[in-house]
Amino acid sequence: MRLNTIFLTLYFQFGNVFAPPPSNLEFLLSLYQFSNGFLCGNSFYEDTEVLDVKRTAEQNFGKGLRFPQEYKDDVLHSEVKYKKYFQYPIRKIGGLYLPNVKAKTFLHMVIFNRNKDELEVVDVIAKLTYYDSAKCIRINTGLVTPSPVAPDSEPPNGYQCGRNKFIDDQMVEKTHERVLEDRNNFYPAPSFGNIFRADLGYQIWPIFRKGPMILYKNGGKNIGRYFLVLDKKYRLVNVVVKGHEKELFICIKSRKHRQAPASDPLSELFVPPPLIKYQCGKISFNEEVVLKIADTIKYRVESNPKKIGTYLHRHEGPPFNERGFIVTITKDGQLYEHGARGPFRMIFTPTYQIIGLAMFVNNELKACNKEKISGHKKHDISNYQCYKKTFRHDQLVAAANQACTKMKRLVLNFPAMYRGPKFMDNGDYFTFPVIDGELFGGKNRNPGPYRVAINSKCEVVGGIHQTFHSDR
């Protein structure tokens, strides 16, 4: 029996856009042509093995055991925003399926949707690193069904590699050009792992060096986890990400809204998509960063439960008055490790659902505002008469943009928190010096009496004299 057709059910939803799977399907080993199942790097799980895990998970449901656990990754599976998903480990050692779950850590998980008392298999995922996962490839012989594509969706513009990295087409093209210019003794190198047949002669080329996202040029050390896959004539076949040991995982053709380019850091020309963030004084935390912290905590708890007390503490008081746990986080969006504790805290339920973020203000824990930020900035377009000075709208916007670049720097006097009469919008306000004919900072250290008032979205909401709110 030979493999006639393949059903690739991998798909990825980013925002409201579905993207089709990679068009090249020659990566499958003939080893798997007689079976239906999931290809997870170097491991293949037959449907019978996945169903065995399903039965075990159903039997253990509600017994207070370690598994099944709730699954909340809304990057790989956006449906968890309105459905309850669960996960249960599955593993093989030396090609042998092991049904027990006594290990401390697991690389592969079966994802279920619970329908009344029955679990329905959704996917199998693989852990790439402590903080990153990818979908395994679904193989179904004798059937071809395209992955769903939204009828009004835009075409894919890059590759989603696991849950944490999106590599756009421009970056892929730029890297591909380097292959022809910078071939060396180390790369291109033969592909490894089980997702490509050896007789195809596929090769890999690093996209980035290890550490900062700098494009690879030469050398065999300090290589990142993301690779181009090339055929014998150096034509692009696909993009892959390296998992544990010598495993490769296909990146999914997807679409993501571009970030503002370096030449437009304040998004004056480029309009970013809406996002959810927590505003804690001058510091904001994107929801994606907060969820990643929760993932880190969950991993540490599961890996070494004896050390939970070193960074995790019970909490059920203000500002949310809900029973849960509290941890310290840094202004850079990392879990606190050592040194002086900052004012920021994250509070979450025993199932790692975020209750909220808070910060200490005068020894009192106050809730941070959770906001949905639109991609468009809606500045107050008025000119302002402040005492004897008139400031044009463009002067206020320039000062607001300057303030926005300094928000993360806690040691600066400006932007300063604003306490006074409210403007049209609710939420926190900040002030920043506005000077006629120039910008504050550099050699000009005198802030003067005039301020632009901005909200947490860096939008102009008004003009202020140091002693009173101005009239328009």
DOMAR-253579 format. One record per residue (C-alpha): residue number from 0; residue in one letter; x, y, z. Coordinates in pm, 1 decimal. Example, Ala and Ser with C-alpha at 12.3 -4.5 7.8 and 13.67 -1.06 7.14 Angstrom:
<recs>
[0; a; [1230.0; -450.0; 780.0]] [1; s; [1367.0; -106.0; 714.0]] 
</recs>
This chain:
<recs>
[0; m; [0.0; 0.0; 0.0]] [1; r; [147.4; 335.3; -90.8]] [2; l; [62.9; 683.8; 22.2]] [3; n; [-161.4; 838.2; -241.1]] [4; t; [-278.4; 1147.3; -63.5]] [5; i; [-215.2; 1330.8; 256.3]] [6; f; [-442.2; 1524.2; 481.8]] [7; l; [-256.8; 1803.8; 649.6]] [8; t; [-481.4; 1955.3; 912.3]] [9; l; [-229.7; 2194.1; 1049.7]] [10; y; [-366.9; 2541.1; 1040.6]] [11; f; [-306.2; 2860.0; 1231.4]] [12; q; [-532.6; 3148.2; 1315.2]] [13; f; [-373.9; 3484.1; 1387.0]] [14; g; [-633.0; 3745.1; 1475.6]] [15; n; [-921.6; 3666.8; 1239.3]] [16; v; [-706.1; 3531.1; 955.9]] [17; f; [-657.1; 3167.2; 864.7]] [18; a; [-360.8; 3064.4; 656.8]] [19; p; [-316.8; 2751.2; 443.8]] [20; p; [-59.7; 2484.9; 531.6]] [21; p; [275.2; 2464.6; 352.9]] [22; s; [223.5; 2364.3; -9.5]] [23; n; [522.2; 2126.9; -19.0]] [24; l; [417.2; 1786.5; 117.0]] [25; e; [725.0; 1580.8; 31.5]] [26; f; [857.2; 1583.4; 386.3]] [27; l; [678.5; 1264.9; 497.3]] [28; l; [871.1; 946.6; 556.5]] [29; s; [739.8; 634.4; 387.0]] [30; l; [762.4; 485.7; 736.9]] [31; y; [426.0; 645.7; 814.0]] [32; q; [242.4; 570.9; 491.3]] [33; f; [37.0; 284.9; 635.3]] [34; s; [-92.8; 468.5; 941.3]] [35; n; [-308.8; 758.8; 1043.8]] [36; g; [-175.9; 969.9; 1325.6]] [37; f; [37.9; 1264.8; 1433.2]] [38; l; [400.2; 1330.0; 1340.9]] [39; c; [574.3; 1514.3; 1626.6]] [40; g; [932.4; 1576.0; 1523.1]] [41; n; [1099.1; 1234.3; 1541.3]] [42; s; [800.8; 1062.2; 1705.4]] [43; f; [491.6; 933.9; 1527.6]] [44; y; [174.9; 856.2; 1724.8]] [45; e; [-80.6; 631.6; 1560.0]] [46; d; [-447.7; 711.1; 1607.4]] [47; t; [-485.9; 399.8; 1822.0]] [48; e; [-226.4; 536.9; 2065.3]] [49; v; [-390.0; 879.3; 2075.1]] [50; l; [-729.3; 717.1; 2141.5]] [51; d; [-573.2; 515.5; 2424.0]] [52; v; [-463.5; 844.1; 2583.7]] [53; k; [-815.6; 979.8; 2528.8]] [54; r; [-971.0; 687.5; 2720.0]] [55; t; [-722.3; 727.4; 3005.6]] [56; a; [-789.8; 1101.1; 3026.4]] [57; e; [-1167.0; 1039.3; 3041.8]] [58; q; [-1119.8; 787.6; 3324.4]] [59; n; [-903.3; 1030.1; 3524.9]] [60; f; [-1118.1; 1336.8; 3468.7]] [61; g; [-1235.5; 1502.3; 3790.8]] [62; k; [-1027.5; 1279.8; 4021.1]] [63; g; [-789.7; 1556.1; 4128.4]] [64; l; [-491.4; 1396.4; 3956.1]] [65; r; [-207.6; 1579.6; 3784.5]] [66; f; [-365.0; 1514.9; 3443.7]] [67; p; [-574.8; 1603.0; 3253.5]] [68; q; [-491.9; 1973.1; 3290.5]] [69; e; [-668.4; 2273.9; 3144.8]] [70; y; [-502.6; 2404.4; 2827.5]] [71; k; [-505.0; 2779.3; 2757.2]] [72; d; [-268.5; 2851.3; 2466.4]] [73; d; [-476.0; 3088.0; 2252.6]] [74; v; [-192.9; 3139.0; 2002.6]] [75; l; [-183.1; 2780.9; 1876.6]] [76; h; [-555.9; 2734.6; 1942.1]] [77; s; [-756.8; 3055.9; 1938.2]] [78; e; [-1072.6; 2857.8; 2022.3]] [79; v; [-970.5; 2841.1; 2391.0]] [80; k; [-1103.3; 3196.3; 2421.2]] [81; y; [-1456.0; 3051.8; 2409.6]] [82; k; [-1405.6; 2674.6; 2461.1]] [83; k; [-1249.8; 2471.9; 2741.3]] [84; y; [-958.9; 2260.1; 2623.1]] [85; f; [-759.7; 2005.4; 2822.3]] [86; q; [-423.9; 1834.5; 2775.6]] [87; y; [-286.7; 1492.0; 2859.8]] [88; p; [69.9; 1369.0; 2797.9]] [89; i; [169.1; 1114.5; 2537.0]] [90; r; [522.6; 984.8; 2484.2]] [91; k; [747.8; 733.7; 2318.0]] [92; i; [1098.4; 623.2; 2408.0]] [93; g; [1295.1; 441.9; 2140.8]] [94; g; [980.6; 419.7; 1928.5]] [95; l; [789.3; 241.9; 2207.8]] [96; y; [461.5; 395.9; 2322.6]] [97; l; [447.4; 442.8; 2701.8]] [98; p; [95.8; 493.1; 2842.2]] [99; n; [189.7; 603.0; 3198.9]] [100; v; [240.3; 962.7; 3314.9]] [101; k; [497.1; 921.2; 3591.8]] [102; a; [764.9; 1136.1; 3429.6]] [103; k; [828.1; 1488.3; 3561.3]] [104; t; [821.2; 1657.6; 3221.4]] [105; f; [662.2; 1572.4; 2888.6]] [106; l; [744.6; 1687.0; 2537.0]] [107; h; [416.4; 1589.3; 2370.3]] [108; m; [56.6; 1654.6; 2474.9]] [109; v; [-278.8; 1546.7; 2332.0]] [110; i; [-524.2; 1838.9; 2326.2]] [111; f; [-893.1; 1767.6; 2390.3]] [112; n; [-1219.0; 1956.2; 2371.1]] [113; r; [-1465.5; 1842.0; 2636.5]] [114; n; [-1815.3; 1770.5; 2508.7]] [115; k; [-2025.4; 1681.1; 2813.9]] [116; d; [-1853.7; 1372.1; 2962.3]] [117; e; [-1666.1; 1282.6; 2644.7]] [118; l; [-1332.9; 1420.4; 2526.1]] [119; e; [-1274.8; 1494.1; 2158.1]] [120; v; [-920.1; 1490.0; 2019.8]] [121; v; [-825.0; 1830.0; 1874.3]] [122; d; [-449.4; 1808.8; 1818.6]] [123; v; [-119.5; 1681.9; 1945.9]] [124; i; [137.6; 1946.7; 2033.7]] [125; a; [510.5; 1928.6; 2102.0]] [126; k; [717.2; 2135.3; 2342.1]] [127; l; [1004.9; 2306.4; 2160.2]] [128; t; [1154.7; 2482.9; 2462.5]] [129; y; [1039.3; 2564.8; 2814.2]] [130; y; [825.1; 2847.8; 2677.7]] [131; d; [744.3; 2743.2; 2323.0]] [132; s; [526.9; 2475.7; 2158.8]] [133; a; [421.3; 2372.8; 1808.6]] [134; k; [142.7; 2169.2; 1655.0]] [135; c; [228.9; 1821.5; 1534.1]] [136; i; [146.1; 1724.2; 1175.4]] [137; r; [-178.2; 1534.4; 1125.0]] [138; i; [-144.3; 1252.0; 870.6]] [139; n; [-455.3; 1089.0; 726.9]] [140; t; [-411.3; 852.9; 434.0]] [141; g; [-654.5; 835.4; 145.8]] [142; l; [-811.7; 1176.3; 198.4]] [143; v; [-738.0; 1534.0; 99.6]] [144; t; [-929.0; 1818.2; 263.6]] [145; p; [-794.5; 2174.0; 255.0]] [146; s; [-739.3; 2362.1; 578.0]] [147; p; [-1008.3; 2627.3; 636.0]] [148; v; [-935.3; 2968.6; 491.0]] [149; a; [-1148.4; 3270.5; 572.2]] [150; p; [-1318.9; 3388.3; 250.2]] [151; d; [-1217.7; 3749.6; 307.3]] [152; s; [-872.9; 3676.8; 444.0]] [153; e; [-556.8; 3831.8; 310.0]] [154; p; [-281.6; 3602.6; 179.7]] [155; p; [-17.1; 3475.1; 423.7]] [156; n; [282.1; 3701.3; 471.5]] [157; g; [516.8; 3478.8; 668.7]] [158; y; [571.1; 3169.9; 881.7]] [159; q; [452.4; 3106.9; 1236.8]] [160; c; [721.6; 2895.8; 1405.6]] [161; g; [579.0; 2755.2; 1727.8]] [162; r; [377.5; 2999.1; 1935.2]] [163; n; [644.5; 3263.4; 1993.1]] [164; k; [805.6; 3347.7; 1660.3]] [165; f; [667.4; 3489.2; 1337.9]] [166; i; [913.5; 3526.9; 1047.3]] [167; d; [778.8; 3742.2; 767.2]] [168; d; [830.2; 3672.1; 398.3]] [169; q; [1069.8; 3964.3; 357.2]] [170; m; [1300.8; 3816.3; 619.7]] [171; v; [1281.1; 3475.2; 451.7]] [172; e; [1362.9; 3624.4; 110.6]] [173; k; [1653.7; 3822.9; 250.8]] [174; t; [1791.8; 3510.2; 418.4]] [175; h; [1747.2; 3307.4; 99.5]] [176; e; [1952.6; 3563.1; -93.8]] [177; r; [2235.9; 3514.4; 154.4]] [178; v; [2248.0; 3142.1; 82.4]] [179; l; [2376.9; 3204.5; -268.9]] [180; e; [2618.3; 3476.6; -155.7]] [181; d; [2756.8; 3336.3; 170.7]] [182; r; [2772.1; 2957.0; 138.3]] [183; n; [3049.6; 2827.1; 364.8]] [184; n; [3199.3; 2510.6; 511.6]] [185; f; [2923.3; 2484.2; 773.1]] [186; y; [2601.7; 2571.8; 589.0]] [187; p; [2397.1; 2471.6; 398.6]] [188; a; [2411.1; 2146.8; 597.4]] [189; p; [2215.4; 1821.6; 550.3]] [190; s; [1873.6; 1824.4; 712.5]] [191; f; [1820.3; 1607.8; 1019.6]] [192; g; [1522.0; 1450.2; 1192.3]] [193; n; [1233.1; 1253.1; 1044.4]] [194; i; [1014.6; 1506.9; 866.4]] [195; f; [1211.5; 1500.1; 538.4]] [196; r; [1295.0; 1189.6; 340.3]] [197; a; [1670.5; 1136.3; 321.7]] [198; d; [1663.2; 1066.3; -53.3]] [199; l; [1534.2; 1419.0; -121.6]] [200; g; [1871.1; 1559.6; -20.5]] [201; y; [1724.5; 1859.6; 157.8]] [202; q; [1958.1; 2104.7; 330.3]] [203; i; [1910.2; 2364.6; 603.3]] [204; w; [2037.9; 2720.7; 644.9]] [205; p; [2013.3; 2917.3; 973.9]] [206; i; [1797.9; 3228.1; 963.1]] [207; f; [1933.5; 3390.4; 1279.9]] [208; r; [2233.8; 3370.6; 1503.1]] [209; k; [2173.9; 3267.6; 1863.3]] [210; g; [2067.6; 3549.6; 2094.8]] [211; p; [1975.3; 3884.3; 1934.5]] [212; m; [1781.6; 3843.1; 1609.7]] [213; i; [2080.8; 3903.2; 1380.2]] [214; l; [2075.1; 3732.8; 1041.0]] [215; y; [2317.5; 3443.5; 1006.4]] [216; k; [2611.1; 3500.0; 771.5]] [217; n; [2881.9; 3241.4; 843.0]] [218; g; [3030.1; 3010.3; 1104.8]] [219; g; [2911.7; 2692.0; 1272.7]] [220; k; [2856.2; 2811.5; 1630.7]] [221; n; [2593.5; 3021.9; 1808.0]] [222; i; [2320.1; 2919.8; 1565.5]] [223; g; [1955.6; 2999.0; 1635.2]] [224; r; [1660.8; 2756.3; 1618.0]] [225; y; [1504.3; 2868.8; 1288.3]] [226; f; [1612.4; 2736.6; 948.1]] [227; l; [1534.6; 2759.0; 579.1]] [228; v; [1491.5; 2422.0; 409.3]] [229; l; [1645.6; 2407.2; 60.2]] [230; d; [1644.4; 2149.3; -216.7]] [231; k; [1956.6; 2036.3; -404.2]] [232; k; [1939.2; 2345.5; -627.5]] [233; y; [1909.0; 2575.7; -323.9]] [234; r; [1545.2; 2654.4; -393.5]] [235; l; [1332.3; 2734.1; -89.5]] [236; v; [1120.6; 2439.9; 27.9]] [237; n; [1001.1; 2545.6; 371.4]] [238; v; [1085.4; 2705.3; 704.9]] [239; v; [1139.1; 2493.8; 1017.3]] [240; v; [1211.2; 2538.7; 1386.7]] [241; k; [1436.6; 2310.4; 1591.2]] [242; g; [1288.8; 2143.3; 1897.8]] [243; h; [1451.8; 1921.2; 2158.6]] [244; e; [1757.7; 1727.4; 2045.6]] [245; k; [1760.2; 1668.2; 1667.6]] [246; e; [1396.4; 1736.5; 1589.0]] [247; l; [1258.5; 1975.7; 1328.2]] [248; f; [903.9; 2111.6; 1309.4]] [249; i; [738.2; 2269.1; 1007.4]] [250; c; [652.7; 2637.8; 1047.1]] [251; i; [301.0; 2725.0; 932.8]] [252; k; [229.7; 2969.0; 651.7]] [253; s; [31.8; 3238.6; 825.4]] [254; r; [-50.1; 3606.0; 836.1]] [255; k; [42.6; 3855.6; 1100.4]] [256; h; [3.1; 4230.7; 1106.2]] [257; r; [341.5; 4393.4; 1062.6]] [258; q; [506.6; 4578.3; 1346.4]] [259; a; [601.5; 4941.1; 1303.6]] [260; p; [939.1; 4966.2; 1125.9]] [261; a; [1241.1; 5110.7; 1302.2]] [262; s; [1207.9; 5425.1; 1091.2]] [263; d; [857.6; 5482.4; 1232.2]] [264; p; [883.4; 5376.3; 1600.6]] [265; l; [587.4; 5589.8; 1706.2]] [266; s; [353.8; 5443.1; 1441.8]] [267; e; [279.6; 5779.0; 1283.7]] [268; l; [251.4; 5623.1; 936.8]] [269; f; [208.9; 5256.6; 1023.3]] [270; v; [-114.7; 5153.4; 1197.6]] [271; p; [-62.9; 4853.1; 1429.4]] [272; p; [-347.3; 4612.6; 1515.8]] [273; p; [-544.9; 4644.9; 1842.4]] [274; l; [-397.3; 4479.2; 2149.4]] [275; i; [-483.9; 4424.4; 2514.8]] [276; k; [-249.8; 4560.9; 2778.2]] [277; y; [-229.0; 4628.1; 3150.8]] [278; q; [-135.4; 4985.0; 3241.8]] [279; c; [53.1; 5005.8; 3573.1]] [280; g; [142.6; 5368.6; 3622.5]] [281; k; [389.5; 5459.1; 3347.0]] [282; i; [459.7; 5093.8; 3264.5]] [283; s; [239.6; 4884.7; 3036.6]] [284; f; [240.8; 4506.3; 2993.6]] [285; n; [99.3; 4343.7; 2680.7]] [286; e; [-136.3; 4052.3; 2745.4]] [287; e; [93.3; 3820.4; 2548.1]] [288; v; [378.8; 3897.0; 2790.0]] [289; v; [155.9; 3833.2; 3092.0]] [290; l; [40.0; 3496.5; 2954.1]] [291; k; [401.3; 3397.6; 2890.6]] [292; i; [482.8; 3468.9; 3256.8]] [293; a; [192.5; 3242.1; 3357.5]] [294; d; [332.2; 2968.1; 3130.2]] [295; t; [672.9; 3005.7; 3296.5]] [296; i; [521.8; 2971.8; 3644.0]] [297; k; [321.0; 2666.6; 3541.7]] [298; y; [629.3; 2496.3; 3402.4]] [299; r; [830.8; 2565.5; 3716.7]] [300; v; [554.6; 2440.3; 3944.5]] [301; e; [525.0; 2116.7; 3746.9]] [302; s; [903.2; 2070.3; 3720.1]] [303; n; [998.9; 2137.7; 4081.7]] [304; p; [697.9; 2172.9; 4314.9]] [305; k; [924.3; 2180.1; 4624.5]] [306; k; [1051.3; 2528.7; 4535.0]] [307; i; [712.1; 2689.1; 4478.3]] [308; g; [738.0; 2895.3; 4795.6]] [309; t; [1049.3; 3078.4; 4677.0]] [310; y; [851.5; 3293.7; 4433.6]] [311; l; [483.6; 3195.8; 4467.0]] [312; h; [261.6; 3310.2; 4756.1]] [313; r; [-108.2; 3274.6; 4832.9]] [314; h; [-314.4; 3590.9; 4803.7]] [315; e; [-683.5; 3668.7; 4854.3]] [316; g; [-692.7; 4032.6; 4958.7]] [317; p; [-698.6; 4367.0; 4777.5]] [318; p; [-714.8; 4485.0; 4510.2]] [319; f; [-917.3; 4200.9; 4354.0]] [320; n; [-1025.3; 4010.8; 4668.7]] [321; e; [-1012.8; 3677.4; 4487.2]] [322; r; [-836.3; 3366.9; 4611.5]] [323; g; [-522.9; 3290.6; 4413.2]] [324; f; [-146.2; 3336.0; 4403.0]] [325; i; [75.9; 3641.6; 4369.3]] [326; v; [421.4; 3678.3; 4213.5]] [327; t; [657.2; 3967.9; 4153.6]] [328; i; [729.0; 4067.8; 3794.6]] [329; t; [981.6; 4314.7; 3654.6]] [330; k; [906.4; 4624.4; 3448.4]] [331; d; [1048.9; 4435.3; 3148.5]] [332; g; [779.5; 4168.5; 3170.7]] [333; q; [988.6; 3893.4; 3330.8]] [334; l; [931.4; 3680.2; 3638.8]] [335; y; [1129.2; 3829.5; 3930.8]] [336; e; [1442.7; 3626.1; 4009.4]] [337; h; [1671.4; 3820.1; 4246.3]] [338; g; [1773.0; 4167.8; 4358.0]] [339; a; [1547.6; 4450.8; 4470.8]] [340; r; [1178.1; 4379.7; 4423.0]] [341; g; [995.4; 4630.5; 4209.3]] [342; p; [635.3; 4742.2; 4264.8]] [343; f; [466.5; 4516.7; 4007.0]] [344; r; [269.9; 4201.6; 4092.7]] [345; m; [73.1; 3943.8; 3895.6]] [346; i; [-221.6; 3766.1; 4059.7]] [347; f; [-367.8; 3447.2; 3914.5]] [348; t; [-593.3; 3153.6; 4001.0]] [349; p; [-472.7; 2802.7; 4095.5]] [350; t; [-538.3; 2707.9; 3729.7]] [351; y; [-305.9; 2988.1; 3608.1]] [352; q; [-581.4; 3214.8; 3477.9]] [353; i; [-487.3; 3579.9; 3511.9]] [354; i; [-693.1; 3768.5; 3771.8]] [355; g; [-507.7; 4091.7; 3712.3]] [356; l; [-190.9; 4295.1; 3752.5]] [357; a; [-129.7; 4533.5; 4040.5]] [358; m; [139.7; 4767.5; 4169.0]] [359; f; [236.4; 4908.2; 4507.6]] [360; v; [167.8; 5280.0; 4545.8]] [361; n; [261.0; 5418.5; 4891.3]] [362; n; [263.1; 5063.1; 5033.9]] [363; e; [-88.9; 4999.9; 4901.5]] [364; l; [-151.3; 4739.9; 4630.7]] [365; k; [-359.9; 4897.0; 4354.0]] [366; a; [-504.4; 4730.4; 4045.5]] [367; c; [-357.7; 4810.8; 3704.6]] [368; n; [-600.9; 4911.8; 3432.4]] [369; k; [-672.3; 4649.3; 3165.9]] [370; e; [-723.2; 4824.3; 2833.8]] [371; k; [-786.8; 4740.2; 2470.9]] [372; i; [-564.0; 4961.8; 2261.4]] [373; s; [-678.8; 5056.3; 1912.6]] [374; g; [-433.8; 5063.1; 1625.6]] [375; h; [-527.8; 5426.7; 1552.4]] [376; k; [-417.4; 5711.8; 1776.3]] [377; k; [-697.2; 5958.8; 1843.1]] [378; h; [-523.4; 6279.0; 1944.4]] [379; d; [-716.1; 6582.0; 2060.4]] [380; i; [-667.7; 6800.9; 1752.7]] [381; s; [-724.6; 7133.9; 1931.2]] [382; n; [-472.3; 7411.8; 1975.9]] [383; y; [-433.9; 7512.1; 2342.1]] [384; q; [-404.6; 7853.8; 2502.5]] [385; c; [-202.5; 7804.0; 2821.2]] [386; y; [-184.4; 8131.8; 3013.3]] [387; k; [8.0; 8361.4; 2771.9]] [388; k; [127.4; 8084.2; 2538.1]] [389; t; [-53.3; 7917.8; 2250.4]] [390; f; [56.1; 7565.6; 2154.2]] [391; r; [-41.1; 7421.1; 1818.9]] [392; h; [-171.0; 7067.6; 1785.2]] [393; d; [146.9; 6948.0; 1608.4]] [394; q; [363.8; 7081.3; 1894.7]] [395; l; [159.3; 6884.8; 2148.0]] [396; v; [176.9; 6566.9; 1937.8]] [397; a; [556.3; 6600.8; 1905.0]] [398; a; [590.0; 6630.0; 2283.6]] [399; a; [350.5; 6334.8; 2332.8]] [400; n; [559.2; 6118.9; 2099.6]] [401; q; [873.0; 6210.7; 2291.4]] [402; a; [698.9; 6119.5; 2618.1]] [403; c; [590.7; 5785.8; 2475.4]] [404; t; [952.2; 5680.8; 2407.3]] [405; k; [1041.5; 5741.9; 2774.0]] [406; m; [749.7; 5561.1; 2939.4]] [407; k; [947.7; 5252.1; 3048.2]] [408; r; [1219.4; 5452.7; 3225.4]] [409; l; [1106.8; 5470.3; 3587.4]] [410; v; [1397.2; 5687.2; 3706.7]] [411; l; [1300.1; 5987.4; 3493.2]] [412; n; [1088.0; 6271.3; 3628.0]] [413; f; [892.1; 6282.4; 3303.5]] [414; p; [648.0; 6155.8; 3193.9]] [415; a; [491.8; 6226.0; 3533.4]] [416; m; [167.0; 6088.8; 3670.6]] [417; y; [-110.4; 6345.4; 3652.8]] [418; r; [-335.8; 6412.8; 3952.1]] [419; g; [-602.0; 6669.3; 3882.4]] [420; p; [-925.9; 6740.2; 3695.1]] [421; k; [-1019.6; 6460.6; 3457.6]] [422; f; [-1029.6; 6494.0; 3083.0]] [423; m; [-1275.8; 6329.0; 2844.5]] [424; d; [-1121.9; 5980.1; 2872.5]] [425; n; [-1114.8; 5761.6; 3180.5]] [426; g; [-793.2; 5604.0; 3302.9]] [427; d; [-444.9; 5722.7; 3393.1]] [428; y; [-297.2; 6047.4; 3262.2]] [429; f; [62.4; 6160.9; 3231.0]] [430; t; [226.8; 6495.9; 3170.1]] [431; f; [535.7; 6592.1; 2974.7]] [432; p; [698.7; 6932.9; 2922.2]] [433; v; [604.0; 7118.3; 2606.6]] [434; i; [832.4; 7405.2; 2508.3]] [435; d; [766.2; 7658.2; 2238.1]] [436; g; [990.0; 7594.9; 1937.1]] [437; e; [1186.5; 7294.0; 2071.1]] [438; l; [1164.8; 6963.7; 2257.8]] [439; f; [1243.2; 6901.5; 2622.4]] [440; g; [1561.0; 6706.8; 2700.8]] [441; g; [1923.1; 6701.2; 2594.8]] [442; k; [2077.2; 7039.1; 2670.7]] [443; n; [1735.8; 7182.5; 2746.5]] [444; r; [1679.1; 7056.6; 3102.5]] [445; n; [1440.2; 7329.8; 3214.7]] [446; p; [1086.7; 7183.5; 3187.8]] [447; g; [913.4; 7519.5; 3219.0]] [448; p; [553.0; 7560.7; 3336.4]] [449; y; [368.6; 7404.0; 3040.3]] [450; r; [274.4; 7039.7; 2990.8]] [451; v; [105.3; 6822.5; 2734.1]] [452; a; [-138.9; 6577.3; 2893.2]] [453; i; [-151.1; 6226.9; 2744.7]] [454; n; [-334.2; 5906.1; 2825.9]] [455; s; [-185.7; 5556.0; 2851.1]] [456; k; [-219.8; 5518.1; 2472.3]] [457; c; [17.5; 5814.3; 2419.7]] [458; e; [-270.2; 6019.1; 2281.0]] [459; v; [-291.0; 6394.2; 2340.6]] [460; v; [-586.0; 6478.0; 2566.1]] [461; g; [-503.6; 6835.8; 2662.9]] [462; g; [-260.0; 7112.1; 2753.2]] [463; i; [-177.1; 7215.8; 3109.4]] [464; h; [-15.4; 7509.2; 3287.5]] [465; q; [168.6; 7405.0; 3602.3]] [466; t; [-98.0; 7559.2; 3825.4]] [467; f; [-423.4; 7518.4; 3633.5]] [468; h; [-597.7; 7339.0; 3349.7]] [469; s; [-601.2; 7559.5; 3041.7]] [470; d; [-894.9; 7698.6; 2847.6]] [471; r; [-909.6; 7626.2; 2477.9]] 
</recs>
